[in-house]
Amino acid sequence: MAMWPIQLCIIILATMLCGALAKRIGQSRVVGEIAAGLILGPAVLGAINTDLYNMLFSNAVMPVISQFGELGLVLLMFQLGLHLDLKSLQGRVPMRMPVTVALSGIVFPFAIGCALAAVSRSALAPEVPALGYVLFCGVALSISAMPVMVRIVLDLQMEGTFTATVALTAASLTDLLGWLLLAVITAISTGGFTWEHIARNVALLLIFVAVSMLIVRPLWTWVIAGRAASRVTSRVLPAVICYVLISSWITAEIGFHSAFGALMAGLVLRDLPGLKIEWRDKVEGFVALILMPVFFALAGIQAASGNVSLPNFWLWFSLFLIGGIAGKFGGSYLGARMAGVGHRDASVIGALMNTRGLMELIVLTIGLKLGILPPSVYTMLFVMALATTAMTVPVLRLFGYGSQRDERGTDGIPVKRRDA
């Protein structure tokens, strides 16, 4: 009997209920949605009723849901590229501030992550190639979750504030750097560690990016400009979706993950007139209601409870958690202070940058599928992502956000508001 309709119903209801519960206790909804995935996995449901878990969510009955999750990841990455708009943030704060925050916020956690990975490899990942594991852990600790950050900023009515503007701009730069690093690490990890193979993969990726930006992007613009309405309509949207899927397939075929192709498609198409409106009206609701819950659930199901019983699991988890917070929060705070931001606003920026959430889950899922991350380390970093995301809202509330607006920041640095 096909189980996927029942699985899908349970996943949707669980993420909806946990998201509502998170909102009720003062958290961001996305924290509850991520926690729902953990509850449905072997760590909670499997421990409570093994037979029920095996019937609903064991590997033997999950192939269809796994395909839903893969499609969800592709469309989520496309949406990220579609909405990644640095131009709208330029001129609102001095760019030296977010640039300094982004660089400091990626260098420090990357170094700490690599150091922890080098020390822990013999205990946690002895069978995993050393270079790929070390570099991947560095990237995993460096990522910020801009989509989750945006939702938290909106929930706490921080949009337009000095601190939110700096943090969002820095997170955009950090994610771009993080994905570039992840692309290189993927090439290293899938290329058999021969520099010829790695160089070939990177060269093919650069060719793909060049063709996408220099040929495909103008072609799409020409196609849309030739239409009577001069905008993306519901008739064009199926072709857009096909392009996203083909772009994802190409990057997977040349040795990278399909997520890179979807992100590239979003960057190529983000300026097409009317596309964001059509996507929001026709597709975004399906992604948010169906595919995002499936992705969260799969991430939680892959966090196996058996890993918790490994020797020194909680010791290593604590080290990764402390290292992740010290690197991301501390690095972003230091970057903001070096750029001339005061202590309070630098702390708020650091708290926002320490949000991981969705982007961390995407990175971890890629690492697990590529065999770079062992299941035990995946589980540690999954729980770390949940913990650091859950920390964000309480820390921001300590600084008064959620109850009042802060248009200028305590340092008196004005923020140029953009007209809607």
Residue pairs with C-beta under 8 A, 6 or more apart in sequence:
2 64
3 55
3 56
3 61
4 64
4 65
4 68
6 56
7 56
7 57
7 61
7 62
7 64
7 65
8 65
8 68
8 290
8 294
10 40
10 56
11 36
11 40
11 65
11 293
11 294
11 297
12 289
12 290
12 293
14 36
14 39
14 40
14 293
14 297
15 32
15 33
15 36
15 37
15 292
15 293
15 296
15 297
16 293
17 32
17 36
18 32
18 33
18 35
18 36
18 39
19 29
19 30
19 32
19 33
19 36
20 29
20 32
21 32
22 28
22 29
22 30
22 31
22 32
22 33
22 35
23 29
23 32
26 393
26 394
26 397
27 390
27 393
28 148
28 151
28 152
28 155
28 389
28 392
28 393
29 151
29 155
30 148
30 151
30 357
30 358
30 389
31 357
31 386
31 389
31 390
31 393
33 292
33 293
33 296
34 296
34 299
34 300
34 357
34 358
34 361
34 385
34 386
34 389
35 300
35 386
36 293
36 296
36 297
36 300
37 296
37 297
37 298
37 299
37 300
37 301
37 303
38 44
38 300
38 303
38 382
38 383
38 386
39 45
39 300
40 57
40 297
40 300
40 301
41 57
41 297
41 300
41 301
41 302
41 303
41 304
41 305
42 53
42 301
42 303
42 304
42 305
42 306
43 300
43 303
43 304
43 305
43 308
43 379
44 305
45 52
45 53
45 56
45 57
46 53
46 54
46 57
46 305
47 305
54 60
55 61
57 297
57 301
62 298
62 301
65 294
65 297
65 298
66 298
68 290
68 291
68 294
69 291
69 294
69 295
69 297
69 298
70 258
71 291
72 287
72 290
72 291
72 292
72 294
72 295
73 258
73 259
73 262
73 295
73 362
73 365
74 244
74 245
74 248
74 258
74 259
74 261
74 262
75 244
75 262
75 283
75 287
75 291
76 262
76 287
76 291
76 292
76 295
76 358
76 362
77 259
77 260
77 262
77 263
77 266
77 362
78 244
78 262
78 263
78 265
78 266
79 266
79 279
79 284
79 287
80 146
80 147
80 175
80 263
80 266
81 262
81 263
81 264
81 265
81 266
81 267
81 268
81 270
82 266
82 269
82 270
82 275
82 276
82 279
83 266
83 270
83 276
84 146
84 172
84 175
84 176
84 266
84 267
84 270
85 270
86 169
86 172
86 173
88 418
89 98
89 165
89 168
89 169
89 172
91 416
92 165
92 415
92 416
92 417
92 418
93 162
93 165
93 166
93 169
93 413
93 415
94 339
94 413
95 169
96 339
97 166
97 170
97 336
97 339
97 340
97 341
98 166
98 167
98 169
98 170
98 173
99 170
99 173
100 335
100 336
100 338
100 339
101 166
101 167
101 170
101 332
101 335
101 336
101 339
101 349
101 353
102 169
102 170
102 171
102 173
102 174
102 177
102 335
103 335
104 331
104 332
104 334
104 335
104 338
105 142
105 144
105 170
105 174
105 328
105 331
105 332
105 335
105 353
106 142
106 174
106 177
106 178
106 331
107 331
108 326
108 327
108 328
108 330
108 331
108 334
109 138
109 141
109 142
109 323
109 324
109 327
109 328
109 331
110 138
110 139
110 141
110 142
110 181
110 327
111 138
111 327
112 138
112 141
112 323
112 324
112 326
112 327
113 137
113 138
113 139
113 140
113 141
113 142
113 323
113 324
113 327
114 134
114 135
114 137
114 138
115 323
116 137
116 141
116 319
116 320
116 323
117 125
117 133
117 134
117 136
117 137
117 138
118 130
118 134
120 316
120 319
120 377
121 128
121 130
121 133
121 134
123 311
123 312
123 316
124 316
124 374
124 376
124 377
125 133
125 373
125 374
125 377
127 374
128 371
128 372
128 373
128 374
129 189
129 193
129 372
131 188
131 193
132 185
132 188
132 189
132 372
133 372
133 373
135 181
135 185
135 188
136 182
136 185
136 189
136 367
136 372
136 373
137 377
137 381
138 181
139 178
139 181
139 182
139 185
139 363
140 360
140 363
140 364
140 367
140 373
140 381
141 320
141 323
141 324
141 327
141 328
142 174
142 178
142 181
142 327
142 328
143 174
143 175
143 178
143 356
143 359
143 360
143 363
144 170
144 171
144 174
144 175
144 178
144 328
144 352
144 353
144 354
144 355
144 356
144 359
145 171
145 355
145 356
145 357
145 358
145 359
145 360
145 389
146 168
146 171
146 172
146 175
146 359
147 357
147 358
147 359
148 355
148 356
148 357
148 358
148 359
148 389
149 167
149 168
149 171
149 352
149 355
149 392
150 168
152 158
152 352
152 355
152 392
152 393
152 396
153 159
153 164
153 168
153 352
155 393
155 402
156 393
156 396
156 397
156 401
156 402
157 401
157 402
157 405
158 164
158 396
158 401
158 405
158 406
160 405
160 407
160 415
160 417
161 405
161 406
161 407
161 409
161 415
162 345
162 406
162 407
162 408
162 409
162 411
162 413
162 414
162 415
163 345
163 348
163 349
163 352
163 406
163 409
164 352
165 415
166 336
166 341
166 345
166 349
167 332
167 348
167 349
167 352
167 353
168 352
170 332
170 335
170 349
170 353
171 352
171 353
174 353
175 359
178 359
178 363
179 260
179 263
182 363
182 366
183 202
183 205
183 256
183 260
184 202
185 372
186 255
186 256
186 257
186 260
186 366
186 370
187 198
187 201
187 202
187 205
187 255
187 256
188 198
189 370
189 371
189 372
190 201
190 255
190 256
190 370
191 197
191 198
191 200
191 201
191 255
197 255
201 254
201 255
201 256
204 254
204 255
205 251
205 254
205 256
205 260
208 250
208 251
208 254
208 261
208 264
209 264
212 247
212 264
212 265
212 267
212 268
213 267
213 268
216 243
216 268
217 268
217 269
220 243
220 268
220 269
220 272
221 271
221 272
223 236
224 230
224 231
224 232
224 236
224 272
224 273
227 233
227 236
229 274
230 273
231 272
231 273
231 274
231 275
232 240
232 272
232 273
232 274
232 275
232 278
233 274
233 278
234 278
234 282
236 278
237 278
237 279
237 282
237 283
240 269
240 275
240 279
241 283
243 265
243 269
244 261
244 262
244 265
244 266
246 261
247 261
247 262
247 264
247 265
247 268
248 258
248 259
248 261
248 262
248 265
249 258
249 261
250 261
251 257
251 258
251 259
251 260
251 261
251 264
252 258
252 261
257 366
257 369
257 370
259 362
259 366
269 275
270 276
295 361
295 365
296 361
298 365
299 361
299 364
299 365
299 382
300 382
302 365
302 368
302 375
302 378
302 382
303 378
303 379
303 382
303 383
304 375
304 379
307 313
307 375
307 376
307 379
307 380
308 314
308 379
310 376
313 376
313 380
316 380
317 380
317 383
317 384
320 380
320 381
320 384
321 384
321 387
321 388
324 354
324 356
324 384
324 388
325 354
325 388
325 391
328 350
328 353
328 354
328 356
328 388
329 350
329 351
329 353
329 354
330 350
332 346
332 349
332 350
332 353
332 354
333 346
333 347
333 349
333 350
336 345
336 346
336 349
336 350
337 343
337 346
340 411
341 349
341 409
341 411
341 413
342 409
342 410
342 411
344 399
344 410
345 409
345 410
345 411
347 395
347 399
348 396
348 399
348 401
351 391
351 392
351 395
351 396
351 399
352 392
352 396
354 388
354 391
354 392
355 388
355 389
355 392
356 384
356 385
356 388
356 389
357 385
357 389
360 381
360 384
360 385
361 382
361 385
364 373
364 378
364 381
364 382
364 385
367 373
367 378
368 375
368 378
373 381
393 402
396 402
397 403
400 406
407 415
408 414
408 415
409 415
